[in-house]
Amino acid sequence: PELRRRLEAQPDARVQAIIRTQGDPEQAASRAGQYGLTVRRQFTLVPGLAVTGPASALLNLADEPWVSSIEEDQEVHTMTKSQ
């Protein structure tokens, strides 16, 4: 819900997102491209795509039956063990 509000507030903004998909990520990549998104990476262990594109494209894509979820692509840090 929070991501949707931000996308709706700035539909022309370029965003990076992770789209978790149902089924073959190769087919999902083709479909995402039809919405004007650039696929940066495909994931197979957990089917999904890392994409870049306009917020409005992600909003349009959100209701597709093959889309499980959409989340903002953020930098991930590993936790280090304290000594």
N, CA, C and O of each residue as an XYZ file, in Angstrom:
332
protein
N       0.810     -1.227      0.000
C       0.000      0.000      0.000
C       0.846      1.282      0.000
O       0.504      2.249     -0.680
N       1.934      1.288      0.751
C       2.787      2.485      0.804
C       3.459      2.715     -0.547
O       3.500      3.844     -1.036
N       3.979      1.666     -1.143
C       4.617      1.804     -2.459
C       3.596      2.271     -3.482
O       3.909      3.136     -4.300
N       2.400      1.735     -3.463
C       1.359      2.150     -4.409
C       1.074      3.644     -4.271
O       0.929      4.337     -5.278
N       0.992      4.144     -3.049
C       0.735      5.577     -2.836
C       1.854      6.429     -3.425
O       1.596      7.457     -4.051
N       3.085      6.002     -3.224
C       4.212      6.769     -3.779
C       4.220      6.741     -5.304
O       4.507      7.752     -5.945
N       3.907      5.587     -5.884
C       3.860      5.485     -7.344
C       2.741      6.350     -7.911
O       2.922      7.015     -8.930
N       1.592      6.341     -7.255
C       0.459      7.153     -7.713
C       0.745      8.643     -7.581
O       0.277      9.441     -8.393
N       1.517      9.023     -6.556
C       1.843     10.440     -6.344
C       2.803     10.968     -7.401
O       2.779     12.154     -7.730
N       3.649     10.085     -7.935
C       4.637     10.500     -8.945
C       4.668      9.480    -10.083
O       5.641      8.738    -10.217
N       3.622      9.434    -10.898
C       3.539      8.399    -11.942
C       4.623      8.500    -13.020
O       4.893      7.516    -13.708
N       5.245      9.665    -13.177
C       6.282      9.820    -14.196
C       7.683      9.532    -13.670
O       8.647      9.530    -14.437
N       7.801      9.289    -12.363
C       9.114      9.026    -11.769
C       9.662      7.699    -12.276
O       8.914      6.744    -12.485
N      10.979      7.652    -12.471
C      11.635      6.388    -12.827
C      11.949      5.658    -11.535
O      12.508      6.235    -10.602
N      11.592      4.403    -11.489
C      11.790      3.605    -10.280
C      12.461      2.280    -10.610
O      12.413      1.794    -11.740
N      13.081      1.718     -9.598
C      13.644      0.375     -9.701
C      12.824     -0.505     -8.786
O      12.552     -0.140     -7.642
N      12.427     -1.670     -9.289
C      11.555     -2.541     -8.511
C      11.889     -4.002     -8.754
O      12.528     -4.369     -9.739
N      11.428     -4.824     -7.813
C      11.488     -6.276     -7.947
C      10.054     -6.753     -8.132
O       9.184     -6.472     -7.308
N       9.821     -7.468     -9.209
C       8.505     -8.039     -9.476
C       8.612     -9.542     -9.265
O       9.350    -10.221     -9.979
N       7.883    -10.056     -8.296
C       7.828    -11.511     -8.107
C       6.722    -12.036     -8.997
O       5.610    -11.508     -9.019
N       7.052    -13.088     -9.734
C       6.133    -13.583    -10.753
C       5.677    -14.997    -10.468
O       6.305    -15.737     -9.711
N       4.580    -15.351    -11.085
C       4.117    -16.730    -11.078
C       4.468    -17.300    -12.442
O       4.148    -16.698    -13.467
N       5.106    -18.429    -12.463
C       5.450    -19.038    -13.737
C       6.836    -18.648    -14.212
O       7.686    -18.217    -13.433
N       7.038    -18.808    -15.488
C       8.326    -18.615    -16.139
C       8.744    -17.145    -16.161
O       8.038    -16.320    -16.741
N       9.885    -16.796    -15.536
C      10.329    -15.404    -15.552
C      10.685    -14.904    -16.955
O      10.641    -13.701    -17.213
N      11.031    -15.811    -17.853
C      11.340    -15.411    -19.241
C      10.106    -14.804    -19.904
O      10.200    -13.770    -20.566
N       8.962    -15.438    -19.730
C       7.715    -14.890    -20.285
C       7.336    -13.600    -19.581
O       6.845    -12.665    -20.215
N       7.561    -13.542    -18.270
C       7.262    -12.330    -17.511
C       8.125    -11.174    -17.993
O       7.660    -10.035    -18.039
N       9.365    -11.446    -18.350
C      10.268    -10.402    -18.834
C       9.734     -9.802    -20.127
O       9.772     -8.587    -20.319
N       9.243    -10.648    -21.002
C       8.667    -10.166    -22.256
C       7.448     -9.285    -21.988
O       7.288     -8.234    -22.608
N       6.609     -9.710    -21.082
C       5.407     -8.944    -20.755
C       5.759     -7.613    -20.093
O       5.146     -6.588    -20.391
N       6.736     -7.630    -19.203
C       7.151     -6.392    -18.534
C       7.656     -5.380    -19.557
O       7.399     -4.182    -19.430
N       8.368     -5.857    -20.565
C       8.855     -4.980    -21.628
C       7.723     -4.319    -22.392
O       7.864     -3.186    -22.853
N       6.604     -5.010    -22.532
C       5.442     -4.442    -23.211
C       4.845     -3.273    -22.434
O       4.139     -2.444    -23.009
N       5.118     -3.201    -21.145
C       4.637     -2.107    -20.305
C       5.628     -0.939    -20.254
O       5.379      0.066    -19.589
N       6.748     -1.082    -20.959
C       7.738     -0.011    -20.980
C       8.790     -0.129    -19.897
O       9.489      0.840    -19.600
N       8.908     -1.306    -19.302
C       9.911     -1.523    -18.268
C      11.146     -2.174    -18.869
O      11.047     -2.976    -19.798
N      12.301     -1.825    -18.337
C      13.555     -2.441    -18.743
C      13.908     -3.497    -17.706
O      14.001     -3.198    -16.516
N      14.102     -4.719    -18.153
C      14.456     -5.808    -17.245
C      15.967     -5.797    -17.054
O      16.729     -5.966    -18.005
N      16.385     -5.595    -15.806
C      17.812     -5.571    -15.482
C      18.329     -6.958    -15.137
O      19.499     -7.266    -15.360
N      17.440     -7.803    -14.585
C      17.871     -9.140    -14.167
C      16.660    -10.044    -14.011
O      15.573     -9.591    -13.651
N      16.856    -11.323    -14.284
C      15.813    -12.325    -14.069
C      16.262    -13.258    -12.959
O      17.431    -13.637    -12.885
N      15.331    -13.620    -12.102
C      15.618    -14.537    -11.005
C      14.860    -15.835    -11.254
O      13.722    -15.811    -11.721
N      15.489    -16.966    -10.944
C      14.831    -18.247    -11.170
C      14.545    -19.001     -9.872
O      13.542    -19.711     -9.790
N      15.398    -18.866     -8.859
C      15.173    -19.569     -7.600
C      13.834    -19.137     -6.994
O      13.012    -19.970     -6.614
N      13.640    -17.846     -6.915
C      12.343    -17.256     -6.579
C      11.961    -16.502     -7.844
O      12.552    -15.459     -8.124
N      10.995    -16.989     -8.619
C      10.713    -16.385     -9.924
C      10.437    -14.889     -9.811
O       9.552    -14.459     -9.071
N      11.206    -14.113    -10.552
C      11.006    -12.675    -10.513
C      11.926    -11.925    -11.443
O      12.757    -12.501    -12.146
N      11.748    -10.614    -11.422
C      12.492     -9.709    -12.294
C      12.919     -8.479    -11.522
O      12.192     -8.004    -10.650
N      14.086     -7.965    -11.835
C      14.497     -6.643    -11.380
C      14.286     -5.725    -12.579
O      14.836     -5.969    -13.653
N      13.492     -4.670    -12.401
C      13.132     -3.801    -13.518
C      13.362     -2.330    -13.173
O      13.451     -1.946    -12.007
N      13.455     -1.526    -14.229
C      13.516     -0.076    -14.120
C      12.514      0.493    -15.107
O      12.372     -0.003    -16.225
N      11.825      1.537    -14.684
C      10.883      2.172    -15.596
C       9.977      3.148    -14.881
O      10.153      3.412    -13.692
N       9.006      3.686    -15.603
C       8.103      4.670    -15.007
C       7.175      4.041    -13.967
O       6.741      2.897    -14.103
N       6.889      4.812    -12.941
C       5.994      4.356    -11.873
C       4.643      3.939    -12.440
O       4.044      2.973    -11.968
N       4.164      4.656    -13.440
C       2.855      4.344    -14.019
C       2.826      2.939    -14.614
O       1.789      2.276    -14.571
N       3.949      2.473    -15.171
C       4.008      1.122    -15.737
C       3.858      0.077    -14.637
O       3.181     -0.933    -14.828
N       4.485      0.315    -13.492
C       4.348     -0.622    -12.378
C       2.917     -0.647    -11.859
O       2.399     -1.705    -11.502
N       2.285      0.510    -11.817
C       0.886      0.564    -11.380
C      -0.002     -0.244    -12.321
O      -0.888     -0.969    -11.869
N       0.227     -0.123    -13.616
C      -0.566     -0.868    -14.597
C      -0.302     -2.369    -14.503
O      -1.204     -3.181    -14.708
N       0.905     -2.716    -14.199
C       1.317     -4.112    -14.123
C       0.788     -4.806    -12.869
O       0.626     -6.026    -12.866
N       0.522     -4.064    -11.829
C       0.160     -4.633    -10.524
C      -1.061     -5.551    -10.575
O      -1.163     -6.471     -9.763
N      -1.974     -5.328    -11.492
C      -3.194     -6.127    -11.554
C      -3.089     -7.338    -12.470
O      -4.067     -8.067    -12.638
N      -1.934     -7.562    -13.060
C      -1.750     -8.727    -13.931
C      -1.768    -10.009    -13.096
O      -1.177    -10.039    -12.016
N      -2.427    -11.063    -13.567
C      -2.520    -12.300    -12.774
C      -1.181    -13.001    -12.558
O      -1.050    -13.782    -11.616
N      -0.192    -12.745    -13.396
C       1.099    -13.402    -13.257
C       2.031    -12.664    -12.294
O       3.140    -13.130    -12.030
N       1.594    -11.520    -11.769
C       2.398    -10.748    -10.823
C       1.983    -11.110     -9.394
O       0.836    -10.891     -9.004
N       2.911    -11.660     -8.622
C       2.644    -12.014     -7.224
C       2.781    -10.802     -6.318
O       1.950    -10.572     -5.440
N       3.843    -10.023     -6.540
C       4.066     -8.827     -5.736
C       5.056     -7.909     -6.433
O       5.809     -8.321     -7.316
N       5.031     -6.654     -6.010
C       5.979     -5.653     -6.502
C       6.532     -4.943     -5.282
O       5.781     -4.513     -4.407
N       7.845     -4.824     -5.230
C       8.464     -4.100     -4.128
C       9.584     -3.231     -4.670
O      10.151     -3.510     -5.727
N       9.889     -2.196     -3.949
C      10.963     -1.298     -4.353
C      12.289     -2.045     -4.270
O      12.540     -2.764     -3.303
N      13.125     -1.877     -5.269
C      14.445     -2.498     -5.289
C      15.370     -1.606     -4.469
O      15.658     -0.472     -4.852
N      15.822     -2.121     -3.359
C      16.675     -1.353     -2.466
C      17.985     -2.079     -2.238
O      18.087     -3.289     -2.439
N      18.971     -1.333     -1.820
C      20.264     -1.908     -1.504
C      20.125     -2.813     -0.285
O      19.455     -2.470      0.689
N      20.767     -3.969     -0.357
C      20.704     -4.941      0.724
C      22.070     -5.022      1.385
O      23.097     -5.039      0.706
N      22.079     -5.072      2.711
C      23.326     -5.191      3.463
C      23.301     -6.482      4.264
O      22.264     -6.880      4.795
N      24.451     -7.125      4.343
C      24.533     -8.316      5.163
C      24.862     -7.902      6.585
O      25.482     -6.868      6.832
N      24.431     -8.732      7.500
C      24.737     -8.454      8.900
C      26.086     -9.070      9.223
O      26.380    -10.194      8.815
N      26.893     -8.340      9.950
C      28.193     -8.884     10.359
C      28.093     -9.335     11.807
O      27.370     -8.750     12.614
N      28.819    -10.364     12.105
C      28.802    -10.915     13.456
C      29.661    -10.048     14.364
O      30.813     -9.752     14.046
N      29.096     -9.643     15.492
C      29.838     -8.836     16.457
C      30.818     -9.716     17.201
O      30.534    -10.882     17.474
N      31.971     -9.158     17.529
C      32.968     -9.929     18.280
C      33.220     -9.283     19.610
O      34.028     -9.779     20.394
